[in-house]
Amino acid sequence: MIELTRLNGKQFRLNALYIEIVESFPDTTITLGNGHKYLVKETEEEVCSLIAGFFRSVGITGTKLLEEMRDEE
């Protein structure tokens, strides 16, 4: 889980495994695989960094996955 902040300032935790898309519209929008969307205060880069940190912490990341995440930015 990664900790994020909604636009109203309320913090919440989101399971990073379900994140499919992270975009800026200019607000950072996170889209899950089920279509749910979350607007957060963190920048797109900060969210990607949190996701990569989560993957490292649970031991399911390799250099290829990190490279793909960077390529999507």
C-alpha positions as a Markdown table, in Angstrom:
| # | Residue | x | y | z |
|---|---|---|---|---|
| 1 | Met | 0.0 | 0.0 | 0.0 |
| 2 | Ile | 1.1 | 3.5 | -0.7 |
| 3 | Glu | 0.0 | 6.6 | 1.2 |
| 4 | Leu | -1.5 | 9.4 | -0.9 |
| 5 | Thr | -3.3 | 12.7 | -0.3 |
| 6 | Arg | -6.7 | 13.6 | -1.8 |
| 7 | Leu | -7.1 | 17.1 | -3.2 |
| 8 | Asn | -9.1 | 17.9 | 0.0 |
| 9 | Gly | -6.1 | 17.1 | 2.1 |
| 10 | Lys | -7.3 | 13.7 | 3.5 |
| 11 | Gln | -4.7 | 11.0 | 3.4 |
| 12 | Phe | -5.5 | 7.4 | 2.3 |
| 13 | Arg | -3.7 | 4.2 | 1.4 |
| 14 | Leu | -4.0 | 2.6 | -2.0 |
| 15 | Asn | -2.9 | -0.8 | -3.1 |
| 16 | Ala | -0.2 | -0.2 | -5.7 |
| 17 | Leu | -0.8 | -3.6 | -7.3 |
| 18 | Tyr | -4.1 | -2.4 | -8.8 |
| 19 | Ile | -2.7 | 0.8 | -10.3 |
| 20 | Glu | -2.8 | 0.8 | -14.1 |
| 21 | Ile | -2.3 | 4.4 | -15.2 |
| 22 | Val | -0.8 | 7.5 | -13.5 |
| 23 | Glu | -1.4 | 10.8 | -15.4 |
| 24 | Ser | -1.4 | 14.5 | -14.9 |
| 25 | Phe | -4.3 | 16.5 | -16.2 |
| 26 | Pro | -2.8 | 18.8 | -14.5 |
| 27 | Asp | -4.0 | 17.2 | -11.3 |
| 28 | Thr | -2.4 | 13.7 | -10.8 |
| 29 | Thr | -5.0 | 11.1 | -11.7 |
| 30 | Ile | -4.5 | 7.4 | -10.8 |
| 31 | Thr | -6.6 | 4.9 | -12.6 |
| 32 | Leu | -7.0 | 1.4 | -11.3 |
| 33 | Gly | -7.5 | -1.8 | -13.3 |
| 34 | Asn | -11.2 | -1.7 | -12.4 |
| 35 | Gly | -11.7 | 1.8 | -13.8 |
| 36 | His | -11.8 | 3.6 | -10.5 |
| 37 | Lys | -10.0 | 7.0 | -10.6 |
| 38 | Tyr | -8.3 | 8.9 | -7.8 |
| 39 | Leu | -7.2 | 12.6 | -7.9 |
| 40 | Val | -4.2 | 13.2 | -5.6 |
| 41 | Lys | -2.0 | 16.1 | -4.5 |
| 42 | Glu | 1.3 | 14.2 | -5.2 |
| 43 | Thr | 3.0 | 14.7 | -8.5 |
| 44 | Glu | 3.1 | 12.0 | -11.1 |
| 45 | Glu | 6.8 | 11.5 | -10.4 |
| 46 | Glu | 6.2 | 11.2 | -6.7 |
| 47 | Val | 3.5 | 8.6 | -7.2 |
| 48 | Cys | 5.7 | 6.5 | -9.5 |
| 49 | Ser | 8.5 | 6.7 | -6.9 |
| 50 | Leu | 6.1 | 5.5 | -4.2 |
| 51 | Ile | 5.0 | 2.6 | -6.4 |
| 52 | Ala | 8.6 | 1.6 | -7.2 |
| 53 | Gly | 9.4 | 1.7 | -3.4 |
| 54 | Phe | 6.4 | -0.4 | -2.7 |
| 55 | Phe | 7.4 | -3.0 | -5.3 |
| 56 | Arg | 10.9 | -3.1 | -3.9 |
| 57 | Ser | 9.6 | -3.5 | -0.3 |
| 58 | Val | 7.6 | -6.6 | -1.3 |
| 59 | Gly | 10.3 | -8.0 | -3.5 |
| 60 | Ile | 8.4 | -8.2 | -6.7 |
| 61 | Thr | 10.4 | -5.8 | -8.8 |
| 62 | Gly | 13.2 | -6.2 | -11.2 |
| 63 | Thr | 15.2 | -3.8 | -13.3 |
| 64 | Lys | 12.9 | -4.5 | -16.3 |
| 65 | Leu | 9.7 | -3.4 | -14.4 |
| 66 | Leu | 11.4 | -0.2 | -13.2 |
| 67 | Glu | 12.6 | 0.6 | -16.7 |
| 68 | Glu | 9.1 | 0.2 | -18.0 |
| 69 | Met | 7.7 | 2.5 | -15.4 |
| 70 | Arg | 10.3 | 5.2 | -16.3 |
| 71 | Asp | 9.5 | 4.7 | -20.0 |
| 72 | Glu | 5.8 | 5.5 | -19.3 |
| 73 | Glu | 6.8 | 8.8 | -17.8 |
